[in-house]
Amino acid sequence: GEGDAGESAAVAATGGVAGAVAVGSDGGSAGGPAGDVAVSVAVTDGDTAGDAGPDAKRLRGMSKRQPPPEVPDEYMAFQGRVVEVHADDESAGAAYEEIFGRSRYDSAFPEAAAKGLPRVVGLDLEWKPDRKFYQGPGNKVALVQLAAWDSVLLVRTTGCHEMPEWLSEFLEDPSIIKVSASFDVADKAKLKHSFEWDFDQRVADPSTFIDVAELAKARNVPYGLKRMSCELKVPMLKAKDVGRSNWATEDELSSRQKQYAAEDAFFTLHLLTLLFERTPPSGGEDTAAAKAFAALRLMHPSMVKMLAPVDNRTYKRCFFDLREVVKEAVASLSNALGSEGSTQLTNLFKIKAVEKALTFARRKCGSLSLNLAFLRQNDDIFVTFFEPPGIVRVRPRRFDDEDQDDYDGDAEEEAAFVSRVLDRLAAYEPPGEKRLSVMNRLIPEALMVPARAILSAKEQSRWEACSERHTNMVETSRSSSDGLVLKMLRHPRAPDEAVHLRRCVGRLAPACGISEAEAEERLWGDEKFSLFWTALRTIERGSHEEGSIDRTLRARVRILTDAKALAGRVSCSWEAAREGLEKVKWYRRLLASVLADVANSDGDGDAAESAPEVQRELAWCLDAIVEAWPNVDLVPKQSNKRPADGQEGPAAKRSKDGKGGKDGKGKGK
C-alpha cells in the first residue's frame, strides 16, 4: 500500500528469512494507546539485508540525520465497523456484498441513487515488508482492505494463489470508483505477482481508479497519507512499527494491525473528499472524478461521524522521555567493556533509569513498551540487528557529521589532562552491573574501562602518546574488540595506606606481645588483610568505602590477636588457629558486634573498647572453640546461655574440676 513499497526496514515473518525471529511487542510503541497487541516482527542480521563481514558491521548505520518519529498530540481514530475474513472463506463474498452492495448504498444515500452516482470504495493493500535492496517481486499481498463510509472489510489473502471471483469483479467493475494511494508505485505489480491479475489487461476504464497521492501532488499537498491527513486537519496515527509488522503472520492480526489497516483504507476515502473540497475535479460532470466527488459529498457527513479524536499528549510525553533514557542507556552499554559497540535488548531492563521510566510510562498510559518495535520506531537514533541469530542487539546510530572532534590538546597542559582522565576513570560506573564494593565485603578491583566510554577520539590519541609517563597511575592496553582500554591503578584522591598500616601494626604488636616488625610480618602473611589494604589505592579518601576497609582491617587485627591466644591454648600454629576462628559463625557475629561498637564510638581504639557483655561472650565463645578443637564445626552458631559477671566459661571451669574429658562426661553440669 501507500508508503509500504518503499519501506527500507528489513522485516520478515517468523521463519521467513534465515536467522529471523518473531518478537512480540506486548503493547507496542506505535505512537499512541491503541490496546493490546502481539505484532510479530523480525529483522535480518544487520541494518540492511546483505550486510556481511566486519567492515559491514562496523559501518552499519552511518547515515545523515533523520527527524525523530512523529507522535501527534491528537489524532483521529476510526470508530466504525471492521470485518475480517479470509479470501478463501465461503463467507467472504457475502461479507463484501453486505457492506458494499448496491442496495445498502442506495438505502443509505437515496439522493445518490436518484442521481445514479457510483459507489466509491477505499482500497489498500498490505504485505510482509520486502527486504531492503531485494531485486525481485518480493512478498505477496497478505491483506486487501476495502472501506465504505462506515465499515471496513479486511480480506486476508495469505496462502491464496488465485484472486477470488468477487474481488476481481469488484476491481474490474466500472460502476465502482476505487480510491487508493500510490497505486501505480507497487500495488499493480503486487497484484500481478500475487494473483496473476494484470491491471492493464483486466481494467477497461482506468479512470475508475483514483489516486489520492497524485491528486495531492497536483494541489501542493503532502502526498503521504499521514502528512496529508495533518495538512487537511484530520491527523491519523499511522504508526510506523505497525506498518512494518508481519502482515503475513499465520496468527490472528493484532488489534493495532486491524486498526492500522482499517484506517489506511478509510482515510484514503475520506481524504479524497477533503482534497476535492479544496480544488474540485476538472473535466466536466461526466468524469469519474466528478461523479466520485458528488457521491463523496453525500457520504461525507456519515464518514465524519466515524472519526473520534484521541488525546495523545500523555503518551507523547512518556514516549519521548523513555526514548531519551533508552538512548543514554544504549550509549552507555555499547561503550562497556566487551560490548563490541552494541548491547542486547534484554540488558536495557537492567538499567535502573530505564526501569523507572518504563514503570512511570506504563502507569500513565499503559500501552508503552520497550521492545524491538519501540527501537525500530526510533530508528533515527538506533540500529537493531540479530547477532547471533535469535538475539536482538542495538547500538547508537552513527552519523556522517560525528567525525567532528573539537578537543584542542595544545590548550590543555599534560598534568591537567592526566588529572581529568583519572577523575573520569574514578567516576566511571559499569552500566547494568553491580560494581564490586567493600560495602558488602567484596574486594573492589580497578575497572577495565574502554577509552571510548570516557574520551573522544583526539583525547584517546593524546593519552596513547603520554601513557608511558603515567604507568604508576593508569595501566593502558589495547583490545581487538574494545580498542584502547584503561585501568586506574591509583585514585587521584586515594587515602594514605601507610597510615592504615601503622595503625594496624600499633594495635597488633602490644595485643600479642610481639615487636612491630613481627606484627607487620604477621599482617602481610594474612591474605585478606593484604588484599583489602591494597584496595585502598583505588578508593577515595574519606569515602564510606574507606571506612568499610578500615573496619575490615581492624577485624583482621582482632582475628590475628585471638588466633595468637587460641594457638597457645590448643598448641597449634597461628595460621591454623586463624582458619579455625574464621569457620565459627558465632565468633564472626561477635566480632562484627565488637567492630560495630568501635565504629559507633568514633574512637580510634581497639576492640577492647566495645561493650563488656560482648567481650565476655567473646571470651566464652573462645572457650567453646578450645573445648571443641579441632572440630570447630561442633561449636554452636550462637549460645543461648550467657556467663554472668565474674562467671567463668566452660573451658576454664573444666580445667579446675577435671571434668569434661574426651567422652564429654560432665558437660551437662
C-alpha positions as CSV (number, residue, x, y, z in Angstrom):
1,G,0.0,0.0,0.0
2,E,0.9,3.6,0.2
3,G,4.3,4.0,1.7
4,D,4.8,0.3,2.2
5,A,6.6,-0.4,-1.2
6,G,9.4,1.9,-0.4
7,E,10.0,0.8,3.2
8,S,13.6,0.1,3.9
9,A,13.2,-2.0,7.0
10,A,14.5,-5.5,6.8
11,V,11.5,-7.1,8.5
12,A,10.4,-10.6,7.9
13,A,7.8,-13.1,9.1
14,T,8.7,-15.8,11.6
15,G,11.0,-18.2,9.8
16,G,10.6,-16.1,6.6
17,V,14.2,-15.1,6.5
18,A,17.2,-17.1,7.6
19,G,18.1,-16.0,11.1
20,A,14.8,-14.1,11.6
21,V,13.0,-14.3,14.9
22,A,9.5,-13.1,15.8
23,V,9.4,-10.7,18.8
24,G,6.1,-9.9,20.4
25,S,5.7,-6.2,21.0
26,D,3.4,-6.6,24.1
27,G,1.7,-3.3,23.8
28,G,4.0,-1.8,21.2
29,S,5.2,1.7,20.9
30,A,3.3,2.9,17.9
31,G,2.7,6.5,18.8
32,G,-0.5,6.1,20.8
33,P,-2.5,3.9,23.1
34,A,-4.3,1.5,20.9
35,G,-5.0,-1.5,23.0
36,D,-3.3,-4.9,23.2
37,V,-1.0,-6.1,20.5
38,A,1.2,-9.0,19.5
39,V,2.9,-7.7,16.5
40,S,5.3,-10.3,15.1
41,V,8.5,-8.5,14.0
42,A,11.8,-9.9,12.8
43,V,14.8,-8.3,11.4
44,T,17.5,-9.7,9.2
45,D,21.1,-9.8,10.5
46,G,22.2,-6.3,10.0
47,D,20.8,-2.9,9.4
48,T,20.4,-3.7,5.7
49,A,19.9,-7.1,4.1
50,G,23.1,-8.4,2.7
51,D,25.5,-6.9,5.2
52,A,28.4,-9.3,5.7
53,G,31.8,-9.2,7.3
54,P,33.4,-7.0,10.0
55,D,33.5,-3.9,7.7
56,A,29.8,-4.0,7.0
57,K,29.0,-4.4,10.7
58,R,31.4,-1.6,11.6
59,L,29.8,0.8,9.1
60,R,26.2,-0.2,9.6
61,G,24.0,2.8,10.4
62,M,26.3,5.5,9.1
63,S,23.8,8.0,7.6
64,K,22.6,11.5,7.6
65,R,20.5,12.6,10.5
66,Q,16.8,11.9,10.2
67,P,14.0,13.6,12.1
68,P,12.6,11.8,15.2
69,P,9.3,9.9,14.8
70,E,6.2,11.9,14.5
71,V,3.9,11.4,17.5
72,P,0.9,13.7,17.3
73,D,-0.6,15.5,20.3
74,E,-4.0,14.4,19.0
75,Y,-5.2,12.1,16.2
76,M,-8.4,10.9,14.7
77,A,-9.3,7.2,15.1
78,F,-11.7,5.2,13.0
79,Q,-14.6,4.1,15.2
80,G,-16.7,2.2,12.6
81,R,-17.2,-1.5,12.0
82,V,-14.2,-3.6,11.0
83,V,-14.9,-7.1,9.5
84,E,-12.1,-9.6,8.9
85,V,-12.4,-12.5,6.5
86,H,-10.1,-14.8,4.6
87,A,-10.3,-14.7,0.8
88,D,-10.9,-18.5,0.7
89,D,-13.8,-18.4,3.1
90,E,-17.2,-19.0,1.6
91,S,-18.5,-16.1,3.7
92,A,-16.0,-13.6,2.2
93,G,-18.1,-12.8,-0.9
94,A,-21.3,-12.5,1.3
95,A,-19.5,-10.1,3.6
96,Y,-18.4,-8.0,0.7
97,E,-21.9,-7.8,-0.7
98,E,-23.4,-7.0,2.7
99,I,-21.1,-4.0,3.2
100,F,-20.7,-2.7,-0.4
101,G,-23.8,-4.0,-2.1
102,R,-25.8,-1.5,-4.3
103,S,-29.0,-2.0,-2.2
104,R,-27.2,-0.9,1.0
105,Y,-25.7,2.1,-0.7
106,D,-28.9,3.2,-2.2
107,S,-30.7,2.8,1.1
108,A,-28.1,4.9,3.0
109,F,-28.0,7.6,0.3
110,P,-31.2,7.8,-1.7
111,E,-30.2,11.0,-3.4
112,A,-27.1,9.3,-4.8
113,A,-29.3,6.5,-6.0
114,A,-31.7,9.0,-7.7
115,K,-28.8,10.7,-9.4
116,G,-27.3,7.4,-10.5
117,L,-24.0,8.2,-8.7
118,P,-21.4,5.4,-8.4
119,R,-20.3,3.7,-5.3
120,V,-16.9,4.9,-4.0
121,V,-14.7,2.5,-2.1
122,G,-11.4,3.0,-0.4
123,L,-8.7,0.4,-1.4
124,D,-5.4,-0.5,0.1
125,L,-3.0,-3.5,0.2
126,E,-0.6,-4.8,2.8
127,W,2.2,-7.3,2.6
128,K,5.1,-8.5,4.6
129,P,7.8,-5.8,4.1
130,D,10.3,-6.7,1.4
131,R,14.0,-7.0,2.2
132,K,15.9,-3.8,1.6
133,F,17.6,-3.7,-1.8
134,Y,15.9,-7.0,-2.7
135,Q,15.7,-7.4,-6.5
136,G,12.5,-9.1,-7.5
137,P,8.8,-9.1,-7.0
138,G,9.2,-9.6,-3.2
139,N,6.5,-10.8,-0.9
140,K,2.9,-11.4,-2.0
141,V,-0.1,-9.4,-0.9
142,A,-1.3,-10.6,2.5
143,L,-4.2,-8.2,3.1
144,V,-6.7,-6.3,1.0
145,Q,-8.6,-3.5,2.7
146,L,-11.9,-2.1,1.3
147,A,-13.5,0.9,3.0
148,A,-17.1,2.1,2.9
149,W,-18.5,5.2,4.6
150,D,-19.0,3.4,7.9
151,S,-17.3,0.0,7.6
152,V,-14.0,-1.6,6.5
153,L,-13.6,-5.1,5.2
154,L,-10.2,-6.7,5.8
155,V,-9.6,-9.6,3.4
156,R,-6.6,-11.8,4.3
157,T,-5.0,-13.4,1.3
158,T,-2.2,-15.5,2.9
159,G,-1.9,-18.8,1.0
160,C,-4.3,-17.6,-1.7
161,H,-2.8,-18.1,-5.2
162,E,-5.9,-17.1,-7.2
163,M,-7.9,-13.9,-6.8
164,P,-11.5,-14.7,-5.6
165,E,-14.0,-14.0,-8.3
166,W,-15.9,-11.5,-6.2
167,L,-12.7,-9.5,-5.7
168,S,-11.8,-9.5,-9.3
169,E,-15.3,-8.4,-10.2
170,F,-15.0,-5.5,-7.8
171,L,-11.7,-4.3,-9.2
172,E,-13.0,-4.6,-12.8
173,D,-16.4,-3.1,-12.2
174,P,-16.6,0.3,-14.0
175,S,-19.6,1.3,-11.8
176,I,-17.5,1.4,-8.7
177,I,-14.9,4.1,-8.1
178,K,-11.8,2.7,-6.4
179,V,-9.8,5.2,-4.3
180,S,-6.2,4.3,-3.4
181,A,-2.8,5.9,-2.6
182,S,0.3,5.5,-4.8
183,F,-1.4,2.6,-6.6
184,D,0.9,2.7,-9.6
185,V,4.1,2.6,-7.4
186,A,3.8,-1.0,-6.3
187,D,0.2,-2.2,-5.9
188,K,-0.3,-3.1,-9.6
189,A,2.9,-5.2,-9.6
190,K,2.0,-6.9,-6.3
191,L,-1.5,-7.8,-7.6
192,K,0.0,-9.4,-10.7
193,H,2.8,-11.2,-8.7
194,S,0.3,-12.5,-6.1
195,F,-2.8,-13.4,-8.2
196,E,-1.7,-13.2,-11.8
197,W,-4.2,-10.3,-12.1
198,D,-2.9,-7.8,-14.7
199,F,-4.4,-4.3,-14.2
200,D,-3.6,-3.2,-17.7
201,Q,-5.3,-6.2,-19.3
202,R,-8.3,-6.5,-16.9
203,V,-9.4,-2.9,-16.2
204,A,-11.3,-1.5,-19.1
205,D,-11.6,2.0,-17.6
206,P,-8.5,3.1,-15.6
207,S,-10.3,6.4,-14.7
208,T,-12.3,4.4,-12.2
209,F,-9.2,4.2,-10.1
210,I,-8.4,7.5,-8.4
211,D,-5.1,8.0,-6.7
212,V,-5.2,10.5,-3.8
213,A,-1.4,10.8,-3.8
214,E,-1.4,12.0,-7.3
215,L,-4.2,14.5,-6.6
216,A,-2.3,15.8,-3.5
217,K,0.8,16.4,-5.6
218,A,-1.2,18.4,-8.1
219,R,-2.7,20.5,-5.3
220,N,0.7,21.1,-3.5
221,V,-0.4,19.0,-0.6
222,P,2.0,16.4,1.0
223,Y,1.2,13.1,-0.7
224,G,2.0,10.6,2.1
225,L,-1.2,9.7,3.9
226,K,0.0,10.7,7.4
227,R,1.3,14.1,6.3
228,M,-1.7,14.7,4.0
229,S,-4.1,14.0,6.9
230,C,-2.2,16.5,9.1
231,E,-2.4,19.1,6.3
232,L,-6.1,18.5,5.9
233,K,-6.7,18.8,9.7
234,V,-7.7,15.2,10.3
235,P,-4.4,13.7,11.6
236,M,-4.2,10.0,11.5
237,L,-1.9,7.8,13.7
238,K,-0.3,5.5,11.1
239,A,2.3,4.1,13.4
240,K,5.5,3.1,11.6
241,D,6.2,0.0,13.6
242,V,2.7,-1.5,12.8
243,G,3.2,-0.7,9.1
244,R,6.4,-2.7,9.2
245,S,4.9,-5.6,11.0
246,N,4.3,-9.1,9.7
247,W,1.1,-8.9,7.7
248,A,1.5,-12.4,6.5
249,T,1.6,-13.9,10.0
250,E,-0.3,-17.2,10.4
251,D,-1.6,-15.9,13.7
252,E,-4.5,-13.5,14.2
253,L,-3.9,-10.0,13.3
254,S,-3.4,-7.8,16.4
255,S,-5.9,-5.1,17.3
256,R,-3.4,-2.5,16.3
257,Q,-2.8,-4.1,13.0
258,K,-6.5,-4.2,12.3
259,Q,-6.9,-0.6,13.3
260,Y,-4.0,0.4,11.2
261,A,-5.3,-1.4,8.1
262,A,-8.8,-0.2,8.5
263,E,-7.6,3.4,8.9
264,D,-5.4,3.2,5.8
265,A,-8.3,2.3,3.6
266,F,-10.8,4.6,5.3
267,F,-8.6,7.7,5.4
268,T,-7.8,7.2,1.7
269,L,-11.5,7.6,1.0
270,H,-12.1,10.4,3.5
271,L,-9.0,12.4,2.4
272,L,-10.2,12.4,-1.3
273,T,-13.3,14.3,-0.2
274,L,-11.2,16.9,1.5
275,L,-8.9,17.2,-1.5
276,F,-11.8,17.7,-3.8
277,E,-13.3,20.3,-1.5
278,R,-10.1,22.3,-1.8
279,T,-10.0,22.0,-5.6
280,P,-12.9,20.3,-7.3
281,P,-12.1,17.9,-10.2
282,S,-11.9,19.4,-13.6
283,G,-13.2,18.0,-17.0
284,G,-16.9,18.2,-16.6
285,E,-19.6,16.4,-14.6
286,D,-19.4,13.2,-16.6
287,T,-15.9,12.3,-15.5
288,A,-15.4,9.6,-13.0
289,A,-13.7,12.1,-10.6
290,A,-16.7,14.5,-10.7
291,K,-19.1,11.7,-10.1
292,A,-17.0,10.4,-7.2
293,F,-16.9,13.9,-5.7
294,A,-20.7,14.2,-6.0
295,A,-21.1,10.8,-4.2
296,L,-18.5,11.7,-1.6
297,R,-20.2,14.9,-0.7
298,L,-23.3,12.9,0.2
299,M,-21.2,10.3,2.1
300,H,-19.1,12.9,3.9
301,P,-21.3,13.6,7.0
302,S,-21.5,9.8,7.7
303,M,-17.8,9.5,7.4
304,V,-17.1,12.3,9.8
305,K,-19.2,10.5,12.4
306,M,-16.9,7.5,12.1
307,L,-13.9,9.5,13.4
308,A,-13.2,10.3,17.0
309,P,-10.4,12.5,18.4
310,V,-7.8,10.8,20.7
311,D,-5.8,12.9,23.2
312,N,-2.3,11.6,22.8
313,R,-0.3,14.2,24.8
314,T,0.4,12.0,27.8
315,Y,1.6,9.1,25.6
316,K,3.8,11.5,23.6
317,R,5.5,12.8,26.7
318,C,6.1,9.3,28.0
319,F,7.3,8.1,24.6
320,F,10.0,10.8,24.3
321,D,11.0,10.6,27.9
322,L,11.6,6.9,27.5
323,R,13.3,7.5,24.2
324,E,15.9,9.8,25.9
325,V,16.5,7.4,28.8
326,V,16.9,4.4,26.5
327,K,19.2,6.5,24.2
328,E,21.6,7.1,27.2
329,A,21.4,3.5,28.3
330,V,22.2,2.2,24.8
331,A,25.1,4.6,24.5
332,S,26.5,3.6,27.9
333,L,26.0,-0.2,27.4
334,S,27.5,0.0,23.9
335,N,30.7,1.6,25.4
336,A,31.0,-1.0,28.2
337,L,33.9,-3.5,28.2
338,G,33.3,-6.4,25.9
339,S,30.3,-4.9,24.3
340,E,31.9,-4.5,20.9
341,G,29.9,-1.4,20.4
342,S,26.4,-2.8,20.9
343,T,24.2,-4.4,23.6
344,Q,21.5,-6.9,23.9
345,L,17.9,-5.6,24.1
346,T,17.5,-7.5,27.4
347,N,20.4,-5.6,29.0
348,L,18.4,-2.4,28.8
349,F,16.0,-3.7,31.5
350,K,18.9,-3.9,34.0
351,I,19.4,-0.1,33.9
352,K,17.5,1.5,36.8
353,A,16.7,4.7,34.9
354,V,15.1,2.6,32.1
355,E,13.2,0.5,34.6
356,K,11.9,3.7,36.4
357,A,10.9,5.4,33.1
358,L,9.1,2.2,31.9
359,T,7.2,2.0,35.2
360,F,6.1,5.6,35.0
361,A,5.1,5.3,31.4
362,R,3.0,2.2,32.0
363,R,1.3,3.8,34.9
364,K,0.5,6.9,32.9
365,C,-0.6,5.5,29.6
366,G,-0.4,1.7,29.9
367,S,0.4,0.8,26.3
368,L,4.1,1.8,26.0
369,S,6.6,-1.0,26.0
370,L,10.4,-1.3,25.4
371,N,10.8,-3.9,22.7
372,L,12.1,-4.3,19.2
373,A,9.1,-2.3,17.8
374,F,10.0,0.7,20.0
375,L,13.6,0.6,18.9
376,R,12.7,0.5,15.3
377,Q,10.1,3.2,15.8
378,N,13.2,5.3,16.8
379,D,15.5,4.1,14.1
380,D,16.7,7.7,13.6
381,I,19.0,7.1,16.6
382,F,19.1,3.3,17.0
383,V,20.4,0.4,14.8
384,T,18.9,-3.0,15.6
385,F,20.1,-6.4,14.3
386,F,20.3,-10.1,15.3
387,E,23.7,-11.3,16.3
388,P,23.8,-14.2,16.9
389,P,20.6,-15.3,15.3
390,G,17.8,-15.0,17.8
391,I,19.5,-12.3,20.0
392,V,18.3,-8.8,19.4
393,R,21.1,-6.3,19.6
394,V,21.0,-2.5,19.4
395,R,23.6,0.3,19.2
396,P,23.5,4.0,18.6
397,R,23.2,5.1,15.0
398,R,26.4,6.8,13.8
399,F,26.1,9.9,11.6
400,D,28.3,11.4,9.0
401,D,28.8,14.6,10.9
402,E,30.0,12.9,14.1
403,D,33.6,12.9,12.9
404,Q,34.0,16.5,14.3
405,D,36.1,16.5,17.4
406,D,36.7,19.9,18.9
407,Y,39.3,18.8,21.5
408,D,42.4,21.0,21.4
409,G,45.3,19.3,23.0
410,D,47.5,22.4,22.8
411,A,45.2,24.3,25.1
412,E,45.5,21.8,28.0
413,E,48.6,21.0,30.0
414,E,49.5,17.3,30.3
415,A,49.2,17.4,34.1
416,A,45.6,18.8,33.8
417,F,44.8,16.3,31.1
418,V,46.0,13.3,33.2
419,S,44.1,14.6,36.2
420,R,41.0,14.8,34.1
421,V,41.4,11.3,32.8
422,L,41.9,10.0,36.4
423,D,38.7,11.8,37.5
424,R,36.7,10.2,34.7
425,L,38.1,6.8,35.5
426,A,37.2,7.2,39.1
427,A,33.7,8.4,38.3
428,Y,33.1,5.6,35.7
429,E,30.4,3.1,36.6
430,P,29.9,-0.1,34.5
431,P,26.3,0.1,33.2
432,G,23.8,-2.5,34.2
433,E,26.2,-4.2,36.6
434,K,26.8,-4.2,40.3
435,R,30.2,-2.8,40.9
436,L,32.3,-4.7,43.4
437,S,32.2,-2.9,46.6
438,V,33.8,-3.3,50.1
439,M,30.4,-2.3,51.5
440,N,29.3,-5.9,51.0
441,R,32.7,-7.4,51.8
442,L,33.7,-7.8,48.2
443,I,37.2,-6.8,47.4
444,P,37.0,-3.9,44.9
445,E,39.1,-4.2,41.8
446,A,40.1,-1.4,39.4
447,L,37.8,-1.5,36.4
448,M,39.0,-2.0,32.9
449,V,37.4,0.9,31.1
450,P,37.1,1.3,27.3
451,A,38.7,4.6,26.5
452,R,35.8,5.4,24.1
453,A,33.5,5.5,27.1
454,I,35.2,8.5,28.7
455,L,37.4,10.1,26.0
456,S,36.9,11.5,22.5
457,A,39.0,10.2,19.6
458,K,41.5,13.0,19.9
459,E,41.7,12.6,23.6
460,Q,42.4,8.9,23.1
461,S,45.3,9.7,20.7
462,R,46.8,12.1,23.2
463,W,46.6,9.5,26.0
464,E,48.3,6.9,23.9
465,A,51.1,9.4,23.3
466,C,51.7,10.2,27.0
467,S,50.6,7.0,28.8
468,E,54.1,5.6,29.2
469,R,54.9,8.5,31.5
470,H,52.0,7.7,33.9
471,T,52.1,3.9,34.3
472,N,52.1,4.3,38.1
473,M,48.6,5.8,37.8
474,V,47.0,4.1,34.9
475,E,47.5,0.8,33.1
476,T,47.0,1.1,29.4
477,S,46.3,-1.8,27.0
478,R,44.6,-2.4,23.7
479,S,41.9,-4.9,22.8
480,S,40.8,-6.1,19.4
481,S,37.1,-5.7,20.4
482,D,37.2,-2.7,22.7
483,G,40.2,-0.7,21.3
484,L,42.1,1.3,23.9
485,V,41.4,0.1,27.5
486,L,42.4,1.9,30.7
487,K,42.7,0.7,34.3
488,M,43.1,3.1,37.2
489,L,45.9,1.9,39.5
490,R,45.6,4.8,42.0
491,H,42.7,7.0,42.8
492,P,43.5,10.7,42.3
493,R,42.3,11.2,45.9
494,A,43.3,7.9,47.5
495,P,43.9,7.7,51.3
496,D,47.4,7.2,52.7
497,E,47.6,3.4,53.0
498,A,50.8,3.7,55.1
499,V,48.8,5.4,57.9
500,H,46.4,2.5,58.0
501,L,49.3,0.0,58.1
502,R,51.0,1.8,61.0
503,R,47.7,1.9,62.9
504,C,47.1,-1.8,62.5
505,V,50.7,-2.6,63.5
506,G,50.3,-0.4,66.5
507,R,47.3,-2.4,67.6
508,L,48.6,-5.9,66.9
509,A,52.1,-5.6,68.4
510,P,51.0,-4.8,72.1
511,A,48.0,-7.0,71.9
512,C,50.1,-10.1,71.1
513,G,53.3,-9.0,73.0
514,I,55.4,-9.0,69.8
515,S,57.6,-6.5,68.1
516,E,56.3,-4.1,65.5
517,A,58.4,-5.8,62.8
518,E,56.9,-9.2,63.7
519,A,53.4,-7.7,63.8
520,E,53.9,-6.2,60.3
521,E,55.1,-9.6,59.1
522,R,52.0,-11.3,60.6
523,L,49.8,-8.7,58.8
524,W,51.4,-9.3,55.4
525,G,51.1,-13.0,56.0
526,D,47.3,-12.6,56.2
527,E,46.0,-12.7,52.6
528,K,42.7,-10.9,53.3
529,F,44.5,-8.1,55.1
530,S,46.8,-7.6,52.1
531,L,44.0,-7.6,49.6
532,F,41.9,-5.0,51.4
533,W,44.9,-2.9,52.3
534,T,45.9,-2.8,48.6
535,A,42.4,-1.8,47.6
536,L,42.8,1.5,49.5
537,R,44.7,2.8,46.4
538,T,41.6,2.6,44.2
539,I,39.1,4.3,46.5
540,E,38.5,7.9,47.5
541,R,39.8,9.3,50.8
542,G,37.1,9.9,53.4
543,S,34.5,7.8,51.5
544,H,32.3,5.2,53.0
545,E,34.4,2.6,51.3
546,E,37.5,3.7,53.2
547,G,35.6,3.4,56.5
548,S,34.5,-0.1,55.5
549,I,38.0,-1.1,54.6
550,D,39.3,0.3,57.9
551,R,36.8,-1.9,59.8
552,T,37.9,-4.9,57.8
553,L,41.5,-4.2,58.7
554,R,40.5,-3.9,62.3
555,A,38.8,-7.2,62.0
556,R,41.9,-8.9,60.6
557,V,43.9,-7.5,63.5
558,R,41.4,-8.8,66.1
559,I,41.3,-12.2,64.4
560,L,45.1,-12.4,64.4
561,T,45.1,-11.3,68.1
562,D,42.6,-14.0,69.1
563,A,44.4,-16.6,66.9
564,K,47.6,-15.9,68.9
565,A,45.8,-16.6,72.1
566,L,44.0,-19.6,70.7
567,A,47.2,-21.1,69.3
568,G,48.7,-21.1,72.8
569,R,45.7,-22.8,74.4
570,V,45.4,-25.6,71.8
571,S,49.0,-25.9,70.8
572,C,48.7,-25.1,67.1
573,S,50.1,-22.6,64.7
574,W,48.7,-19.0,64.3
575,E,47.6,-19.9,60.8
576,A,45.6,-23.0,61.9
577,A,44.1,-21.0,64.8
578,R,43.1,-18.2,62.4
579,E,41.4,-20.6,60.0
580,G,39.6,-22.2,62.8
581,L,38.2,-18.9,64.1
582,E,37.0,-17.9,60.7
583,K,34.9,-21.1,60.4
584,V,32.9,-20.3,63.6
585,K,29.8,-18.3,62.8
586,W,29.2,-17.4,66.5
587,Y,32.7,-15.8,66.6
588,R,32.2,-13.9,63.4
589,R,28.9,-12.5,64.7
590,L,30.5,-11.4,67.9
591,L,33.5,-9.9,66.1
592,A,31.0,-7.8,64.0
593,S,29.4,-6.6,67.2
594,V,32.8,-5.6,68.6
595,L,33.7,-3.7,65.4
596,A,30.3,-2.0,65.3
597,D,30.7,-0.8,68.9
598,V,34.1,0.7,68.0
599,A,32.7,2.3,64.8
600,N,29.7,3.8,66.7
601,S,32.1,5.3,69.3
602,D,34.0,7.1,66.6
603,G,37.1,6.2,68.5
604,D,40.5,5.1,67.3
605,G,40.9,2.4,69.9
606,D,40.7,-1.4,69.5
607,A,38.0,-3.9,70.2
608,A,38.6,-3.7,74.0
609,E,36.5,-0.5,73.9
610,S,33.4,-2.4,73.0
611,A,30.6,-3.3,75.4
612,P,31.7,-5.5,78.4
613,E,28.9,-8.0,77.8
614,V,30.1,-8.5,74.2
615,Q,33.6,-9.0,75.4
616,R,32.5,-11.6,78.0
617,E,30.5,-13.5,75.3
618,L,33.5,-13.4,73.0
619,A,35.7,-14.9,75.7
620,W,33.1,-17.6,76.3
621,C,32.9,-18.3,72.5
622,L,36.7,-18.7,72.5
623,D,36.3,-21.2,75.4
624,A,33.8,-23.2,73.4
625,I,36.2,-23.2,70.5
626,V,39.0,-24.6,72.7
627,E,36.6,-27.2,74.1
628,A,35.7,-28.4,70.6
629,W,39.1,-28.1,69.0
630,P,40.0,-29.2,66.4
631,N,36.4,-30.0,65.4
632,V,35.2,-26.3,65.4
633,D,32.2,-27.3,63.4
634,L,30.7,-28.6,66.7
635,V,30.7,-25.0,68.1
636,P,27.1,-23.8,68.2
637,K,26.2,-21.0,65.9
638,Q,25.0,-19.0,68.9
639,S,24.8,-19.8,72.5
640,N,21.5,-19.1,74.4
641,K,23.3,-19.0,77.7
642,R,25.4,-16.1,78.8
643,P,28.1,-16.1,81.5
644,A,27.1,-13.8,84.4
645,D,29.5,-11.2,85.6
646,G,32.6,-12.9,87.1
647,Q,31.4,-16.3,85.9
648,E,34.0,-18.5,84.1
649,G,33.5,-20.1,80.8
650,P,33.2,-23.8,80.3
651,A,36.9,-24.4,79.3
652,A,38.3,-22.6,82.3
653,K,35.8,-24.3,84.7
654,R,36.7,-27.7,83.3
655,S,40.4,-27.1,83.8
656,K,39.7,-26.6,87.5
657,D,37.4,-29.5,88.3
658,G,39.0,-32.0,85.9
659,K,35.6,-32.9,84.4
660,G,34.6,-33.0,80.8
661,G,37.1,-35.5,79.3
662,K,37.2,-36.7,75.8
663,D,33.9,-38.5,76.1
664,G,32.1,-35.3,77.1
665,K,31.1,-36.5,80.6
666,G,30.2,-33.7,82.9
667,K,29.2,-31.3,80.1
668,G,25.7,-31.2,81.4
669,K,26.8,-29.6,84.6
